Amino acid sequence: MKKKYIIVISLTVILLIAGGVLLLKIQENYKITDKPKVVKGNLCSDICSEDDVKTYYEGIEDAKECKKIGGEPYTYYGWGEFHACLAK
């Protein structure tokens, strides 16, 4: 009888620890981050027109990071390939 309680308590502790670790991993994916500064400017590297003026998050070039903060990944070309994150 005593052995049953020890086994039940041990399993309960293990499940609680595993659940806590799982919750931390899930929470990590949904972290609310401070959004970077929003700026308005030309996103071009060659001949620029008024159509090239966009509102974007300063310093964000990675598409995954951009989507995480609610932006729209944007790629433009000129003297190379450049990436930005448009603010919605």
C-alpha positions as CSV (number, residue, x, y, z in Angstrom):
1,M,0.0,0.0,0.0
2,K,2.8,2.4,0.9
3,K,4.6,1.5,-2.3
4,K,1.5,2.6,-4.4
5,Y,1.5,6.0,-2.8
6,I,5.2,6.5,-3.5
7,I,4.7,5.5,-7.1
8,V,1.6,7.7,-7.5
9,I,3.4,10.7,-5.9
10,S,6.5,10.1,-8.0
11,L,4.5,10.0,-11.3
12,T,2.6,13.1,-10.3
13,V,5.8,15.0,-9.6
14,I,7.3,13.9,-12.9
15,L,4.1,14.9,-14.8
16,L,4.1,18.3,-13.1
17,I,7.7,19.0,-14.0
18,A,7.2,17.8,-17.6
19,G,4.0,20.0,-17.9
20,G,6.0,23.0,-16.6
21,V,8.8,22.5,-19.1
22,L,6.2,22.2,-21.9
23,L,4.4,25.4,-20.9
24,L,7.7,27.3,-20.8
25,K,8.5,26.1,-24.4
26,I,5.1,27.1,-25.6
27,Q,5.3,30.5,-23.9
28,E,8.7,31.1,-25.5
29,N,7.1,30.9,-29.0
30,Y,4.5,33.4,-28.1
31,K,6.6,36.0,-26.3
32,I,5.3,39.6,-26.7
33,T,8.3,41.6,-27.8
34,D,8.8,45.3,-28.0
35,K,8.4,46.3,-31.6
36,P,11.3,48.2,-33.1
37,K,11.0,51.8,-34.2
38,V,8.7,52.4,-37.3
39,V,10.2,54.7,-39.9
40,K,9.1,56.0,-43.3
41,G,11.6,56.2,-46.1
42,N,12.8,54.9,-49.4
43,L,13.4,51.2,-49.8
44,C,15.5,51.3,-52.9
45,S,19.2,51.2,-53.7
46,D,19.3,52.6,-57.2
47,I,16.9,55.0,-58.9
48,C,14.2,55.9,-56.3
49,S,10.7,57.1,-56.9
50,E,7.9,58.2,-54.6
51,D,6.5,54.7,-54.9
52,D,9.6,53.4,-53.1
53,V,8.6,55.3,-49.9
54,K,7.4,52.7,-47.4
55,T,6.7,52.5,-43.7
56,Y,8.9,49.8,-42.2
57,Y,10.4,48.5,-38.9
58,E,14.0,49.8,-38.6
59,G,16.7,47.2,-38.5
60,I,14.5,44.1,-39.1
61,E,15.6,42.1,-42.2
62,D,14.8,38.5,-41.2
63,A,11.4,37.3,-42.6
64,K,10.7,35.1,-39.6
65,E,11.4,37.9,-37.1
66,C,9.3,40.3,-39.2
67,K,6.3,38.0,-39.1
68,K,6.8,37.5,-35.3
69,I,6.2,41.2,-34.7
70,G,3.3,41.4,-37.1
71,G,5.1,42.9,-40.1
72,E,5.2,41.9,-43.8
73,P,8.5,40.8,-45.2
74,Y,9.6,42.8,-48.2
75,T,12.5,42.2,-50.7
76,Y,13.8,44.8,-53.1
77,Y,16.6,44.8,-55.6
78,G,19.0,47.4,-57.0
79,W,22.8,46.9,-56.4
80,G,21.9,43.7,-54.7
81,E,19.1,41.9,-52.9
82,F,17.8,43.7,-49.8
83,H,15.2,42.8,-47.2
84,A,13.0,44.9,-44.9
85,C,9.9,44.5,-42.7
86,L,6.9,46.6,-43.7
87,A,4.8,47.9,-40.8
88,K,1.1,47.0,-41.3
